[in-house]
Amino acid sequence: MTSGTYASRGRASADTASEGGRIALLLERDGPAATVAWVRRTAQIYRRAVLRRDGYGREYRRVLIASYCEFKRWLRRPPAQCEPCPPHSAPHDRAS
């Protein structure tokens, strides 16, 4: 399941709902550190795509912005609120 599948449908609400599912899958499969790295990297890819005047970011602007915002909210969320992430002391945006 990729973001492009939902983006092609033009449904930002479905795509942001899928971001939570993708994050949960990555937390379970790869662990918190890898998930934080993926969320950061993907948020930056989406941000760059939206800021460019050409490319797919223009066509999928709303979906990418909604996903970017969801990623940023997740990164700011205290670790205790992001089950199944194991407890740790640093917020996601500072964890490595």
N, C-alpha and C positions, 0 to 999 in steps of 0.2 A: 504494500500500500504506500503510494508515494504522494507527495503534496501535489504533483502535477495532475494526478487523477482527479482530485477535488478541485484544483484550480481550473481545470478545463470545464468543470460544471459551473464555475463562477459563483460558488456558494461559500462565502467567507465563514459562515457559522459552522458549516460541516467541517471545513478545514481546521479551524481553531479547535474544534472538538477532537479532531484526529491528532492534533499536536499533543494533547494530554495523553492520549493512548500511545503515541509513539514514544513519549518521554517515559511512561510507565514501563513499556516494553524494554527500552534501553536500560532503565534502572535495574530491572530484573535480570536482563541478559548480560549487560556489560559492567554494571556497578555505577556508583555515584560519580566517581572522578571522570570516567569516560563519557557519561551522560552530560555532565556539566560542560565538558569540552565540546561535545557534539552540539549542544544547544547554543553555546557561544558562537561556534563556527557557522552554524546554519543561520543564526540571527544576522550575522555580519554579511553572509552571502545574500540573504533576502534584502537587507538594507541597501547594499551596493546595487542590487538589481533594480530596486525602486528608484534610487537616485540617478541612475543612468537614463538618458533620453531615448535610448534604443534598446532592443532586446526584449526578452520575455517579461521583464519587470513592468513594463508599460501596460502590457495586456492583462497581467494578473495583479495589478497594483493593490487592489483592495484585499485580496486574499493574502498577499505577501505582508502587507502592513498588519493585518489582523494576526497573522502567525508571529510576526516579529514582536508585537505587543504581548502576545501570550508567552513567548520565550522570555521577554524581559520581566514580566510578572513572576514567572516561575523562578528565574534566577534571584529575584529579590525576596522570595518567600523563605521564611525561616526553615531550616532543615527538618524540624519536628513536624511541619505541616505538609510535607511532601512524601507521604507514604508511597511506596515501600522503601524509601531511602532510609538507611540506618542512621541512628543519631550521630551527630558530630557537631562541633562547636561553631564552625565558621559558616556564615551565609553562603549560598551557592555562588554568588558573584565574587566571592573572595576565596572560595575553595579551589584547589588545584588538582 
